[in-house]
Amino acid sequence: MSEVHIAETAVSDEASGPYALATGPDGALWFTLVHRGSIGRLVPGGEPTLYPIGPQSRPTVITPGPDGALWYTGYGSHTVGRVSTDGEITEFPLPTAECGPFGITSGPDGALWFTETAAGRIGRITTDGEVTEFALPNAEAFPSAIVPGPDSRLWFTMNQANAIGAVDVSGAVEVHELPTEAAAPVGITATDDAVWFVEIGAGQIGRVTADGKVAEFPLPDRASRPHAIAPDASGTLWFTEWGANRVGRFDSSGGLSVHDLPTPGSEPHGIALGPDGAMWAALEIGSLARISDVTGA
């Protein structure tokens, strides 16, 4: 594996709480500031721009939408929000009170799909704001991250049910229990043939196929609390270790390496492929970390 270089860019104050990030259609990185209640935009090498929403919003996960905008979950305000690439923000209140929306992604049907942690539901919202909600078999499952799978379904982690779920566009749900007790899956992503996730409670990376076969790969430090996972341009998986102040990379042949972040106590959360070909991670301390030489970036 190539040498890894990590550089941090401050995007706000240390109490702002960058949480998740995504590459937008405008070639910029977009990120959430949970504690400041803002959405941020950064062109690599440039200065950040912040778009305030309000501290009650607690914007959490952000994703490119099918309409050329970015969409995010307002965990504190129980809304789903849209931000255009010029910073115009629209928020859509959700029908279920105190539902705690968390993960969000674009679905194969041209809508946005999201999780409701406190309500035990999966939600769907069209780009004009029409919302449909689907109840899970376990209302206490705490559905968290969500991603399109290789089989035209949406796959999501069920953090408190110790399971991975899949929902088709009609709302039919299938649940796959994990072998390890108290694995507490959080982050999730997909490749061409499988869905991958991290187990914050067990210190493992997991893989599940469309027919429900689960495999688990222990990390060297089982107490590292892996949080988010995403592929780079070559398909190699990168993940954050919230409890160990590291990022790691893993390939399907079993190659694994971990890399310390420069600043102690950074608390890395989200991770995503940036517009410059490098991986980027959101750090609780008010910074984004650029992880280069992952694919020659």
Backbone bond lengths (Angstrom), bond angles and torsions (degrees), N, CA, C in turn:
res aa  C-N    CA-C-N  psi(-1)  N-CA   C-N-CA  omega(-1)  CA-C   N-CA-C  phi
1 M - - - 1.458 - - 1.534 110.11 -
2 S 1.341 115.85 148.47 1.454 120.34 -177.85 1.517 110.84 -73.21
3 E 1.333 115.41 163.32 1.455 120.80 177.08 1.525 109.89 -68.87
4 V 1.302 115.82 145.26 1.460 121.32 -177.22 1.526 109.96 -111.55
5 H 1.328 115.96 132.56 1.460 122.36 176.15 1.524 108.70 -118.27
6 I 1.323 115.93 134.95 1.466 120.93 -179.17 1.523 109.35 -124.00
7 A 1.332 116.02 126.12 1.462 121.93 177.18 1.520 108.49 -127.94
8 E 1.325 116.41 138.85 1.461 121.51 -177.85 1.528 111.08 -103.95
9 T 1.329 115.77 140.39 1.465 123.08 176.35 1.521 108.79 -121.43
10 A 1.320 117.46 119.67 1.462 120.71 177.11 1.526 109.14 -70.53
11 V 1.332 116.07 131.69 1.460 120.36 178.60 1.521 112.50 -117.45
12 S 1.334 117.01 -11.70 1.458 121.56 177.95 1.531 108.13 -167.28
13 D 1.329 116.82 -167.39 1.454 120.21 -179.88 1.527 110.80 -77.16
14 E 1.320 116.16 167.78 1.463 121.21 -173.43 1.521 113.00 -66.82
15 A 1.319 118.35 -18.42 1.465 121.02 -179.02 1.523 112.91 -98.09
16 S 1.341 118.09 8.74 1.462 121.00 -172.06 1.525 113.32 -79.07
17 G 1.318 117.55 -29.03 1.457 121.30 174.25 1.513 116.74 72.32
18 P 1.349 120.07 57.63 1.467 119.48 170.28 1.532 110.28 -55.50
19 Y 1.330 116.19 133.41 1.458 118.54 -174.11 1.526 113.63 -121.99
20 A 1.320 117.69 -52.09 1.466 120.65 -177.77 1.512 108.97 -135.09
21 L 1.328 115.55 160.33 1.462 120.02 -178.97 1.519 109.89 -150.26
22 A 1.332 114.78 159.50 1.464 121.35 -179.03 1.514 108.59 -156.64
23 T 1.321 116.60 154.07 1.463 121.14 174.45 1.515 109.10 -85.61
24 G 1.326 116.16 128.28 1.453 121.27 -179.88 1.514 112.32 -89.61
25 P 1.332 117.42 169.71 1.463 121.45 179.10 1.523 113.33 -69.31
26 D 1.347 116.38 -9.87 1.458 121.87 179.72 1.527 112.47 -92.97
27 G 1.331 117.56 6.94 1.465 120.94 179.17 1.511 113.87 77.10
28 A 1.327 117.22 21.19 1.461 121.87 177.91 1.525 109.79 -117.60
29 L 1.333 114.93 160.77 1.455 121.48 170.06 1.519 108.86 -87.48
30 W 1.313 116.13 131.41 1.457 122.03 175.53 1.518 107.85 -113.98
31 F 1.328 117.58 140.30 1.453 120.26 -174.57 1.523 110.42 -146.56
32 T 1.324 114.87 160.07 1.465 120.94 178.16 1.521 110.19 -103.35
33 L 1.326 115.56 144.38 1.463 123.23 172.65 1.525 106.35 -116.91
34 V 1.321 116.14 96.35 1.463 121.31 -171.55 1.521 111.86 -60.55
35 H 1.325 117.51 -50.19 1.458 120.67 -172.36 1.531 112.29 -78.15
36 R 1.305 117.57 -28.99 1.467 120.43 177.72 1.525 111.07 -81.88
37 G 1.335 118.11 -21.95 1.454 121.18 -177.41 1.511 111.95 71.18
38 S 1.345 116.45 48.85 1.459 121.65 -177.98 1.519 110.57 -139.96
39 I 1.326 114.37 159.49 1.453 122.55 169.32 1.521 107.01 -107.94
40 G 1.329 117.08 136.54 1.452 120.95 -179.00 1.518 112.58 -115.32
41 R 1.319 115.34 156.49 1.463 122.95 177.30 1.522 108.02 -134.13
42 L 1.334 116.47 133.86 1.461 120.87 179.91 1.519 109.34 -140.28
43 V 1.314 116.28 123.04 1.454 121.05 166.94 1.518 106.80 -87.27
44 P 1.342 118.33 122.89 1.475 118.76 -177.71 1.528 111.83 -49.72
45 G 1.332 115.32 128.34 1.451 121.68 -177.34 1.512 113.81 91.25
46 G 1.332 116.86 -6.17 1.455 120.26 -178.56 1.509 112.53 -109.34
47 E 1.328 116.21 -164.57 1.452 122.66 179.53 1.533 109.90 -101.82
48 P 1.330 117.83 144.45 1.464 119.73 -179.51 1.523 112.26 -73.09
49 T 1.330 115.14 149.98 1.455 122.91 170.97 1.520 107.51 -118.12
50 L 1.341 117.27 132.83 1.457 121.34 -178.73 1.525 110.07 -113.34
51 Y 1.334 115.02 137.55 1.452 122.04 177.85 1.536 108.16 -116.28
52 P 1.332 118.03 107.34 1.474 120.47 -175.31 1.523 112.32 -73.35
53 I 1.321 114.54 142.62 1.468 121.77 173.59 1.518 109.34 -113.62
54 G 1.320 115.82 -47.71 1.463 122.81 -177.50 1.508 109.34 142.55
55 P 1.337 117.83 143.11 1.464 120.47 -174.57 1.519 113.64 -63.03
56 Q 1.343 117.88 -23.57 1.454 119.77 -179.54 1.528 112.17 -73.26
57 S 1.317 117.27 -17.85 1.473 120.69 -175.25 1.525 112.61 -69.09
58 R 1.335 117.18 -43.15 1.467 122.76 -175.03 1.529 111.59 50.44
59 P 1.344 118.14 59.78 1.469 120.22 178.61 1.518 110.16 -59.41
60 T 1.322 116.59 135.69 1.461 119.75 -168.56 1.521 112.63 -118.83
61 V 1.313 118.10 -75.07 1.469 120.87 -178.89 1.520 109.21 -105.84
62 I 1.330 116.65 144.86 1.461 122.72 -177.88 1.517 109.20 -131.45
63 T 1.339 116.35 146.16 1.465 120.46 -176.71 1.521 109.76 -151.44
64 P 1.332 119.02 150.25 1.467 120.53 172.88 1.525 109.94 -66.49
65 G 1.320 116.40 137.18 1.456 120.48 178.25 1.526 111.64 -97.06
66 P 1.321 117.39 172.21 1.461 121.68 179.49 1.514 113.80 -76.41
67 D 1.352 116.03 -4.74 1.461 121.58 -174.28 1.519 113.05 -108.31
68 G 1.339 117.93 12.64 1.457 120.81 179.86 1.509 114.46 83.68
69 A 1.319 118.00 5.97 1.466 122.98 176.79 1.525 109.15 -111.45
70 L 1.327 115.94 175.60 1.465 122.35 171.94 1.528 107.77 -104.52
71 W 1.339 115.50 143.12 1.453 121.97 178.78 1.515 109.17 -121.04
72 Y 1.336 116.52 145.74 1.463 119.90 -176.20 1.532 109.89 -144.86
73 T 1.322 115.24 161.86 1.461 120.70 175.57 1.524 109.74 -98.56
74 G 1.321 115.90 135.78 1.458 122.13 173.87 1.519 108.25 -99.85
75 Y 1.327 116.13 89.76 1.466 121.02 -173.51 1.527 112.36 -61.88
76 G 1.330 116.35 -37.25 1.462 119.99 -178.11 1.510 114.09 -82.33
77 S 1.329 117.03 -32.14 1.466 120.84 -177.74 1.520 112.46 -95.99
78 H 1.355 117.13 -2.64 1.470 123.04 179.00 1.523 110.48 56.20
79 T 1.325 113.26 51.07 1.458 121.60 -179.71 1.526 109.33 -132.74
80 V 1.328 114.54 164.93 1.454 121.76 163.92 1.518 106.41 -113.98
81 G 1.330 116.79 133.98 1.455 120.52 -175.48 1.518 112.85 -117.40
82 R 1.321 114.21 156.72 1.469 122.61 176.32 1.520 108.05 -124.90
83 V 1.327 116.94 132.47 1.452 120.42 174.36 1.527 108.11 -126.53
84 S 1.328 116.03 123.35 1.458 120.54 177.55 1.516 109.63 -73.84
85 T 1.302 117.08 165.11 1.459 119.50 -177.94 1.524 113.03 -69.93
86 D 1.329 118.04 -8.98 1.465 119.81 172.07 1.532 111.67 -101.87
87 G 1.362 116.14 11.35 1.460 119.90 170.99 1.505 116.54 92.43
88 E 1.323 119.15 7.73 1.467 120.55 178.20 1.528 109.45 -79.20
89 I 1.326 116.62 126.99 1.464 122.01 -173.68 1.524 110.79 -111.31
90 T 1.338 115.18 134.12 1.460 123.06 173.70 1.517 107.56 -128.96
91 E 1.331 117.37 134.39 1.465 120.26 178.69 1.526 110.22 -118.48
92 F 1.332 115.05 142.68 1.458 122.51 -179.32 1.528 109.19 -117.48
93 P 1.332 118.96 111.55 1.467 121.07 176.49 1.527 110.30 -63.22
94 L 1.332 116.54 143.83 1.458 121.26 -179.54 1.520 110.66 -93.41
95 P 1.339 117.65 150.27 1.470 121.02 -174.96 1.525 113.84 -64.65
96 T 1.349 117.18 -34.65 1.457 120.81 -176.76 1.526 109.82 -89.53
97 A 1.314 116.68 122.70 1.465 120.98 -178.85 1.520 111.31 -67.24
98 E 1.325 115.50 145.49 1.469 122.02 174.20 1.529 112.20 52.28
99 C 1.331 116.95 42.74 1.468 120.52 -173.21 1.526 113.78 -86.76
100 G 1.331 118.37 -18.65 1.457 121.16 176.20 1.518 115.17 64.48
101 P 1.348 119.09 58.99 1.463 119.65 178.42 1.521 111.27 -63.00
102 F 1.320 116.30 141.13 1.470 120.45 -173.89 1.527 111.23 -132.16
103 G 1.327 118.34 -80.05 1.458 120.74 -179.09 1.518 111.90 -79.33
104 I 1.337 116.46 154.21 1.466 121.43 177.93 1.517 109.15 -154.17
105 T 1.339 115.66 145.39 1.460 121.01 179.51 1.518 109.61 -157.58
106 S 1.317 117.38 160.05 1.464 121.58 173.46 1.526 109.17 -80.37
107 G 1.322 115.64 135.66 1.454 120.37 -179.35 1.514 112.47 -98.19
108 P 1.334 116.93 172.68 1.465 121.40 -179.35 1.522 113.47 -73.26
109 D 1.335 116.78 -6.87 1.463 121.96 -177.13 1.519 113.12 -101.79
110 G 1.329 117.59 9.83 1.460 120.50 179.40 1.513 114.40 81.67
111 A 1.326 117.37 10.02 1.468 122.29 176.82 1.515 109.61 -114.15
112 L 1.334 116.71 171.34 1.459 123.49 173.04 1.524 108.49 -97.83
113 W 1.333 116.42 138.26 1.450 122.54 177.35 1.523 108.60 -116.61
114 F 1.326 116.52 140.76 1.458 119.74 -175.22 1.526 109.76 -144.58
115 T 1.332 115.02 165.17 1.458 120.83 178.19 1.522 110.24 -106.34
116 E 1.328 115.70 150.87 1.462 121.78 175.19 1.527 106.83 -120.03
117 T 1.331 115.75 98.51 1.466 120.53 -172.70 1.527 112.64 -62.53
118 A 1.321 117.25 -44.42 1.462 120.91 -174.69 1.520 113.22 -80.23
119 A 1.327 117.51 -20.04 1.459 120.94 -176.63 1.525 112.76 -101.72
120 G 1.330 117.73 -9.99 1.452 120.00 -177.80 1.511 112.79 63.77
121 R 1.332 116.04 44.04 1.465 121.12 -177.92 1.525 111.02 -134.26
122 I 1.326 113.95 160.23 1.458 122.06 167.57 1.521 107.00 -109.33
123 G 1.335 116.23 135.30 1.450 120.48 -178.60 1.516 112.59 -114.53
124 R 1.314 114.96 155.99 1.467 122.79 175.75 1.522 107.20 -132.23
125 I 1.332 116.63 132.45 1.458 120.94 177.62 1.517 109.30 -132.28
126 T 1.318 116.33 130.78 1.454 120.77 175.86 1.519 109.23 -78.85
127 T 1.309 116.56 167.36 1.466 119.70 -177.67 1.524 112.35 -69.41
128 D 1.341 117.71 -12.16 1.475 118.62 173.86 1.520 112.06 -101.02
129 G 1.357 117.18 10.16 1.452 121.00 169.86 1.510 116.80 95.71
130 E 1.326 119.45 9.99 1.467 121.03 178.90 1.533 109.12 -81.64
131 V 1.334 116.33 125.50 1.459 122.09 -172.90 1.533 111.24 -110.93
132 T 1.344 114.93 136.71 1.464 122.68 170.62 1.518 107.33 -127.42
133 E 1.337 116.74 140.68 1.463 120.71 -179.75 1.529 110.23 -122.85
134 F 1.339 115.16 143.32 1.461 121.52 -179.14 1.530 108.47 -124.58
135 A 1.325 116.04 121.76 1.459 120.76 -179.15 1.523 110.91 -74.26
136 L 1.339 116.80 142.21 1.455 121.98 175.35 1.527 109.78 -88.32
137 P 1.344 117.27 158.54 1.473 119.45 178.30 1.519 112.59 -59.47
138 N 1.334 116.78 -31.07 1.458 121.93 179.23 1.528 108.48 -114.90
139 A 1.316 116.74 109.32 1.467 120.89 -177.14 1.519 112.67 -67.51
140 E 1.334 117.23 -16.72 1.462 121.83 -179.51 1.533 111.93 -100.03
141 A 1.317 117.46 16.15 1.471 121.29 -172.86 1.518 113.77 -68.59
142 F 1.332 118.33 -22.72 1.467 123.83 -177.10 1.538 111.04 55.34
143 P 1.342 117.41 62.32 1.466 119.81 177.58 1.520 109.95 -61.07
144 S 1.315 116.82 136.21 1.464 120.45 -170.47 1.527 111.71 -120.45
145 A 1.316 118.85 -96.47 1.464 120.62 -178.25 1.527 110.64 -82.84
146 I 1.328 116.89 155.35 1.459 122.60 -177.60 1.520 109.66 -144.04
147 V 1.341 116.60 145.91 1.466 121.66 -175.14 1.529 109.31 -153.24
148 P 1.344 119.11 148.54 1.463 119.84 171.96 1.532 109.42 -69.18
149 G 1.325 116.61 134.24 1.453 120.47 178.40 1.514 111.91 -93.31
150 P 1.338 117.16 179.19 1.458 120.96 -179.79 1.527 113.30 -77.52
151 D 1.340 116.83 -1.07 1.466 121.28 -174.72 1.527 112.94 -116.06
152 S 1.331 118.28 21.35 1.469 124.08 179.08 1.525 113.10 68.57
153 R 1.331 117.23 16.03 1.463 121.02 171.12 1.525 109.13 -108.63
154 L 1.317 115.99 166.28 1.452 122.71 172.92 1.527 107.37 -98.72
155 W 1.343 116.18 130.61 1.460 121.63 -178.62 1.522 108.92 -111.30
156 F 1.326 116.74 142.44 1.456 119.87 -174.96 1.524 110.55 -147.37
157 T 1.324 114.45 154.50 1.463 120.45 176.87 1.521 109.88 -87.59
158 M 1.337 115.24 142.84 1.459 122.22 176.87 1.523 105.85 -115.83
159 N 1.316 115.03 88.08 1.457 122.36 -166.64 1.522 113.39 -59.48
160 Q 1.317 117.90 -43.05 1.458 120.86 -176.77 1.525 113.17 -93.85
161 A 1.323 117.69 -7.92 1.462 121.17 177.38 1.518 111.91 -98.90
162 N 1.346 115.84 -2.30 1.467 121.02 179.54 1.528 110.75 55.99
163 A 1.317 115.39 49.78 1.459 119.78 -174.20 1.528 110.03 -152.66
164 I 1.331 114.29 165.92 1.457 123.34 171.83 1.518 107.17 -115.78
165 G 1.327 116.53 134.94 1.457 120.69 180.00 1.514 112.18 -114.02
166 A 1.319 115.44 159.09 1.464 122.49 173.91 1.521 108.03 -136.24
167 V 1.317 116.67 137.98 1.457 121.44 179.41 1.520 108.49 -131.25
168 D 1.339 117.12 133.96 1.454 119.19 176.01 1.520 109.26 -89.28
169 V 1.323 117.01 174.66 1.465 119.82 -172.05 1.527 112.41 -70.35
170 S 1.337 117.69 -10.53 1.461 120.24 174.35 1.524 111.99 -86.96
171 G 1.352 117.08 -10.21 1.452 121.47 -179.42 1.510 114.74 100.12
172 A 1.327 118.44 2.82 1.468 121.04 178.48 1.525 109.50 -73.70
173 V 1.331 116.72 129.16 1.465 123.01 -173.27 1.524 110.72 -111.09
174 E 1.334 115.12 139.09 1.465 122.69 173.80 1.522 107.43 -126.08
175 V 1.334 117.19 140.23 1.460 122.07 -175.16 1.528 109.88 -122.16
176 H 1.353 116.09 135.64 1.463 122.31 177.56 1.527 108.42 -121.68
177 E 1.313 116.71 113.39 1.456 121.35 -179.95 1.522 110.85 -73.14
178 L 1.334 116.36 148.76 1.461 121.60 -179.63 1.528 110.55 -93.11
179 P 1.328 116.58 146.07 1.469 119.76 -178.56 1.520 114.18 -67.70
180 T 1.339 117.05 -33.07 1.460 120.81 -175.48 1.521 110.85 -87.93
181 E 1.312 115.79 127.51 1.456 120.96 179.42 1.530 110.49 -67.00
182 A 1.328 115.67 140.24 1.473 122.82 177.75 1.525 112.65 56.41
183 A 1.329 117.34 36.65 1.464 121.18 178.64 1.528 111.66 -68.11
184 A 1.336 117.25 -32.82 1.469 123.05 176.03 1.532 112.58 53.08
185 P 1.334 118.78 63.67 1.465 120.64 -178.84 1.527 111.78 -64.30
186 V 1.345 115.82 144.35 1.470 120.59 178.37 1.527 109.92 -127.19
187 G 1.346 117.48 -81.50 1.457 120.89 -175.76 1.518 112.25 -71.03
188 I 1.341 116.14 150.38 1.459 121.26 -178.19 1.523 109.59 -148.89
189 T 1.333 115.73 147.98 1.459 121.85 176.27 1.521 107.50 -151.76
190 A 1.321 117.39 176.61 1.459 120.40 -177.74 1.521 110.64 -139.04
191 T 1.330 115.17 149.03 1.461 122.74 171.15 1.528 107.69 -115.72
192 D 1.323 116.83 -169.75 1.459 119.75 -176.20 1.522 113.21 -64.90
193 D 1.342 117.01 -27.43 1.461 118.62 -172.42 1.522 114.98 -124.76
194 A 1.319 118.58 -1.13 1.467 119.72 -176.45 1.513 110.76 -160.73
195 V 1.318 114.78 169.99 1.461 123.95 174.93 1.527 107.62 -111.58
196 W 1.332 115.73 134.98 1.464 121.83 -178.31 1.524 109.21 -117.96
197 F 1.322 116.80 147.60 1.457 120.84 -178.29 1.520 109.61 -150.51
198 V 1.321 115.85 166.18 1.463 120.61 177.02 1.524 109.12 -115.88
199 E 1.339 114.62 146.31 1.455 122.35 -179.08 1.531 108.72 -109.56
200 I 1.322 115.59 100.95 1.462 119.82 -175.24 1.527 111.59 -68.16
201 G 1.313 116.88 -28.10 1.450 119.83 -178.94 1.518 114.66 -82.25
202 A 1.341 116.95 -25.33 1.464 120.90 -174.68 1.520 113.78 -111.58
203 G 1.342 117.98 -8.47 1.453 120.37 -178.67 1.514 112.17 65.62
204 Q 1.329 115.88 48.56 1.462 120.89 -178.11 1.525 110.75 -136.96
205 I 1.340 114.84 159.17 1.456 122.42 167.02 1.515 107.14 -103.84
206 G 1.322 116.91 135.96 1.450 121.04 -179.09 1.515 112.02 -118.13
207 R 1.315 114.65 157.15 1.472 122.40 178.33 1.522 108.21 -136.73
208 V 1.320 117.01 135.14 1.451 120.87 176.09 1.523 108.98 -134.98
209 T 1.314 115.86 133.94 1.461 121.52 178.08 1.526 109.61 -90.03
210 A 1.335 115.77 170.17 1.463 120.36 -176.89 1.524 112.29 -61.75
211 D 1.337 117.27 -26.57 1.464 119.51 178.92 1.529 112.87 -91.44
212 G 1.349 116.65 8.87 1.451 120.45 171.14 1.507 116.86 91.70
213 K 1.324 118.51 10.61 1.462 120.22 178.03 1.527 109.71 -79.91
214 V 1.329 115.82 124.12 1.465 122.23 -174.65 1.520 110.38 -109.03
215 A 1.334 115.93 134.57 1.468 122.18 170.79 1.519 108.08 -126.77
216 E 1.332 116.62 148.22 1.459 121.57 -179.07 1.527 109.97 -129.23
217 F 1.335 115.65 142.16 1.461 122.44 -176.60 1.531 108.55 -126.48
218 P 1.327 118.02 108.39 1.468 120.75 -178.15 1.529 111.86 -65.91
219 L 1.335 115.93 142.01 1.456 121.91 173.61 1.533 109.12 -86.48
220 P 1.341 117.67 158.07 1.474 119.93 179.79 1.525 113.19 -57.63
221 D 1.330 116.16 -37.51 1.459 121.48 178.55 1.522 107.73 -110.23
222 R 1.330 116.84 102.78 1.463 120.28 -174.97 1.523 112.15 -71.25
223 A 1.337 116.85 -12.48 1.466 121.09 178.65 1.529 112.50 -99.52
224 S 1.330 117.45 15.17 1.460 120.88 -173.54 1.529 113.79 -77.41
225 R 1.335 118.60 -12.98 1.462 124.18 177.86 1.534 112.53 55.57
226 P 1.336 117.25 64.36 1.467 120.01 175.92 1.529 109.72 -61.59
227 H 1.334 116.06 140.61 1.469 119.10 -169.30 1.525 113.90 -121.75
228 A 1.331 118.02 -49.45 1.464 121.67 -177.10 1.517 109.11 -130.71
229 I 1.341 116.74 159.00 1.456 121.82 -176.85 1.522 109.10 -148.59
230 A 1.343 116.35 141.70 1.461 121.22 -179.54 1.530 109.08 -159.81
231 P 1.336 118.62 152.26 1.462 121.16 178.38 1.516 112.28 -87.68
232 D 1.344 116.11 150.84 1.460 119.60 169.64 1.521 108.98 -87.81
233 A 1.328 117.59 -171.73 1.457 120.86 -174.66 1.527 113.01 -65.28
234 S 1.325 117.18 -22.94 1.460 120.97 179.74 1.516 113.23 -91.51
235 G 1.340 117.11 -5.07 1.455 121.29 -178.14 1.511 114.51 94.89
236 T 1.339 117.62 -4.70 1.463 120.59 174.56 1.527 109.01 -67.74
237 L 1.313 116.46 138.77 1.457 121.30 -176.58 1.523 111.05 -89.52
238 W 1.324 115.66 135.86 1.458 122.72 175.34 1.514 108.79 -118.66
239 F 1.332 116.71 145.61 1.452 120.50 -177.78 1.522 109.97 -143.71
240 T 1.327 115.34 157.70 1.456 121.14 176.37 1.526 109.61 -100.95
241 E 1.332 115.40 146.13 1.462 121.92 174.29 1.526 107.55 -115.86
242 W 1.305 114.52 93.99 1.455 122.70 -175.04 1.527 110.99 -59.20
243 G 1.314 117.49 -42.49 1.452 120.79 -175.44 1.508 115.11 -82.53
244 A 1.344 117.62 -11.77 1.462 120.85 -176.20 1.519 113.06 -115.82
245 N 1.345 117.72 0.20 1.466 122.44 179.17 1.536 111.51 59.53
246 R 1.341 114.51 45.08 1.462 119.61 -177.30 1.518 110.27 -139.46
247 V 1.347 113.96 163.42 1.456 122.07 162.50 1.518 107.10 -116.91
248 G 1.315 116.12 154.57 1.455 119.93 179.86 1.510 110.76 -136.93
249 R 1.333 115.45 163.89 1.459 119.60 173.44 1.518 109.42 -133.00
250 F 1.314 114.17 149.36 1.453 121.70 -171.95 1.519 108.24 -146.06
251 D 1.328 117.34 134.11 1.456 119.09 173.63 1.520 109.58 -118.75
252 S 1.323 115.78 161.48 1.456 120.60 -171.74 1.517 113.43 -66.21
253 S 1.332 117.52 -13.99 1.468 120.35 176.71 1.528 111.58 -83.96
254 G 1.335 116.39 -1.69 1.460 121.09 176.60 1.509 114.52 102.02
255 G 1.332 118.53 0.17 1.460 120.94 177.58 1.516 110.85 -68.45
256 L 1.311 117.38 131.51 1.459 122.24 -176.14 1.513 109.96 -142.04
257 S 1.338 116.85 135.90 1.460 121.48 171.62 1.516 108.47 -145.39
258 V 1.339 116.66 151.60 1.461 121.59 177.15 1.522 108.58 -126.70
259 H 1.342 115.78 151.45 1.460 121.31 -171.18 1.525 109.46 -139.88
260 D 1.337 115.77 125.30 1.460 121.43 -179.28 1.522 110.96 -68.83
261 L 1.329 116.16 141.94 1.458 121.13 172.39 1.526 109.32 -80.57
262 P 1.339 117.94 149.88 1.469 120.45 -174.87 1.521 114.66 -62.43
263 T 1.347 116.98 -36.94 1.469 119.99 -175.12 1.520 110.42 -100.50
264 P 1.326 118.48 123.58 1.472 120.48 177.35 1.527 111.10 -59.91
265 G 1.326 115.88 145.78 1.459 120.55 176.52 1.508 114.72 68.37
266 S 1.338 117.88 29.56 1.465 120.93 -176.81 1.526 113.29 -70.33
267 E 1.314 117.38 -28.70 1.466 123.67 -176.74 1.535 111.55 53.93
268 P 1.342 117.46 71.51 1.465 119.80 178.71 1.523 111.84 -70.50
269 H 1.305 116.00 136.47 1.467 121.69 178.63 1.527 109.55 -115.94
270 G 1.341 118.19 -97.42 1.448 120.74 -175.23 1.516 113.26 -72.05
271 I 1.352 115.32 157.01 1.459 121.81 176.85 1.526 108.38 -144.83
272 A 1.334 116.66 142.72 1.461 120.53 -176.82 1.523 110.19 -157.56
273 L 1.323 115.50 157.68 1.459 121.60 173.21 1.519 108.86 -74.92
274 G 1.329 116.30 127.59 1.453 121.21 -179.04 1.517 112.55 -87.51
275 P 1.332 117.16 170.53 1.468 121.89 -179.75 1.521 113.01 -69.14
276 D 1.340 117.04 -14.05 1.456 121.98 -178.58 1.528 112.53 -97.53
277 G 1.328 118.16 7.05 1.460 121.64 179.25 1.509 114.55 86.96
278 A 1.330 118.08 -5.41 1.462 122.02 175.68 1.521 109.54 -92.78
279 M 1.328 116.46 162.31 1.452 120.92 170.16 1.527 108.61 -88.00
280 W 1.324 115.56 146.56 1.458 121.83 178.64 1.520 109.22 -128.48
281 A 1.320 116.48 141.19 1.458 122.19 178.46 1.520 109.80 -124.10
282 A 1.326 116.27 145.21 1.464 122.14 176.61 1.523 109.33 -92.35
283 L 1.332 116.08 128.36 1.461 122.16 -176.87 1.522 109.81 -111.65
284 E 1.316 116.07 133.27 1.461 122.87 -177.72 1.529 112.65 -54.46
285 I 1.330 117.51 -27.13 1.468 122.16 -174.03 1.526 114.21 -77.51
286 G 1.338 117.85 8.50 1.458 119.88 177.52 1.510 114.44 96.72
287 S 1.335 117.11 21.26 1.462 121.08 -176.24 1.528 110.96 -133.87
288 L 1.325 114.39 163.01 1.457 122.49 167.23 1.522 107.73 -114.75
289 A 1.319 117.05 141.04 1.467 121.98 179.19 1.522 109.48 -106.75
290 R 1.332 116.13 127.11 1.463 121.73 175.03 1.529 108.36 -95.75
291 I 1.310 116.30 124.83 1.463 122.52 -176.51 1.528 107.02 -111.63
292 S 1.309 116.60 103.57 1.453 120.49 -171.06 1.525 112.14 -106.53
293 D 1.335 114.44 172.54 1.465 123.63 -174.08 1.516 111.27 65.63
294 V 1.339 116.42 28.18 1.462 119.45 176.51 1.517 110.59 -87.21
295 T 1.321 117.03 -32.60 1.464 120.93 176.20 1.530 108.61 -140.03
296 G 1.322 115.35 34.31 1.465 119.67 -176.19 1.504 112.59 84.09
297 A 1.346 117.73 10.15 1.483 120.99 -178.69 1.521 110.67 -73.32
